[in-house]
Amino acid sequence: MRTIEPPTGGNEPEVLPGVPAGEPRKGPGIEPGTPAEDDDLNDTSAADADSRLDTAVCGRKRGPIVPMKRRFPTLLSLLVLGLTAAPARAEVYLTPSVGVAFGGHTDDSKLTYGGSLTFLGEDGVIGFAVDFGHTPDFFGTTGFGNNNITTLMGNLVLASPGRARIYGSGGLGLVKTRVKDLSGFFEVDSNEFGLNVGGGVLLSSGTIGFQGDIRYFRNLSDLHNEGLDFELGTVDYWRAVGGISLRF
């Protein structure tokens, strides 16, 4: 810093640009009561005066001083905006499947086929799946003509992260039963609510993987015709399927 020499002539003391006249001088070797730099930091205009003083004495100008208490909310707002603007990444698995239906109301193992569409967060554990299945000759061929059972379920999925994802799922949906006897006099075509619960493993490497699933199904019957007063029905079975999974 340049030393400020006291005035050599005249009766008026030297006044620096940007420093109000009459301000007391402060600092080592400076007599009180003379005009000098403004370092009164308790003054509300101290930051502005200090900037003007830098310009006059050092030949440079500092940028405006932004208090931390005003800067922090701005940074926090930008952080929140960045987090909310980040797109949620999800993995979608499409799996055609084939397997067997067994146990419960079936007389023996039956061929079953269908597919599922599963939505899972890339690193999350919660997802959703739509499951479709169709089982021809569900009630057997003895004494029956054309008969089958079709299911369409919406399931909540809980899965482990990673490329080998172990999961459990369950939900509600539709159970459609069709039965027609050989003579054609007896026919059942019913649509009922149903439930399912199960689990399996989903393996993926790139866009192609494998899914294995085992699941229990049961219909829900409104036996008393009282609206939403459902009871467990008599049609139930297990299903084990597997298939090639395509990841999007």
C-alpha positions, 0 to 999 in steps of 0.5 A: 500500500502506498504511504499517504503523505500529509499535505504540504500546503494549504489549510485543507487536508488531503481527501481521498476519492470515495472517502467522505471528508471528516472521517477519522484516520485509523491505524499505526502512526496516524493521528486521530481526527484526520481523514483516511481510509474507511475501515468501520466494518460496522457501518452499513455501507462499509463494503461499498466504501471499501471497494471505492477505496481499493480503486483509489489506492491500489488501482483495482476494483473488487467485485461486490461482496455477497453475504454468505447468508444470502448466497446459501439459499441460492446454492440450495435452490440450485441443488434442489432444482438439479435433483428434481430435474434429473430424469428417473431411470427405469428398466423395463423387462418384457418376458414371454414365458412358458411352463406348467400349472399344477396343484390346487384345482388341476387334476394334473400338470397342465401346459401354460403360457403367457408373459409379463411386463415389468418396470423396475428402477435401475438401482431401486427395489420397488417396481410394478408388473403386468402378468398374463397367463393362459392355461388350456384344458385346465379342468382336464379332458375327461367329461369336458370339451373346450375349457381354459383359464386366463389370468391378467394381474397387476402386481407390486414388485420388490426386487434386489438391485444388480444384474441378478435380481431376486424378487417377490410380488403380489397383486390383484386382477382378473380370473376368466374361466371357460368350461363347456361340456362335450354335449354342449348343454353345460357352459360356464364363462365367468369373469371374477377378481383374483389374487396372486403372490409369488417370486422368482429371479431376473437375470440380465446381461445387456438387453437379453436375459432370463426370468424364472417365476413361480406363483400361486393364483386364486379367484375371489368370489362374491358369494353373497352378491353384496358388492365388494364383500369377496371371499376366497373362491374354489379355483386355485393353482400354482404356476411355474414358468420361465422365458427369455427376457428383453430389457429396454 
